[in-house]
């Protein structure tokens, strides 16, 4: 059984200003926060170069660009690390619903997985 986490809210002049969260929880949401920055910028050059010039599968290119492991992506998607490895193989053809789960876990849009 998982124990709920109590987050500490810090107020300034009667308004919420900060929230302290455990590091493990922060690691889970960090790609989503980083993804918001990436979403506004489109597809980073490093992802395009990895995919187009070095034939790195696009899911792997995004994951490595964001600095997360297969295991961490698997946790965010609710699948096994082996399932993520399978998605990252050359020639993999994930379903649309799977791409949506990957995109959500990375904090990007499905369109950004279409390089």
Number of C-alpha atoms within 10 A of each C-alpha: 3 4 5 6 9 9 10 11 12 12 11 8 6 7 9 10 10 11 10 11 14 11 8 9 10 12 13 15 15 15 24 19 14 14 20 14 13 19 16 9 9 12 17 13 9 13 24 17 13 18 18 13 9 10 12 18 20 22 23 22 21 24 20 15 13 16 11 16 14 19 16 19 20 18 15 18 20 12 12 15 17 12 14 21 14 14 20 20 14 12 9 10 12 13 8 10 10 14 19 18 16 24 21 17 23 27 20 25 20 17 13 17 18 10 11
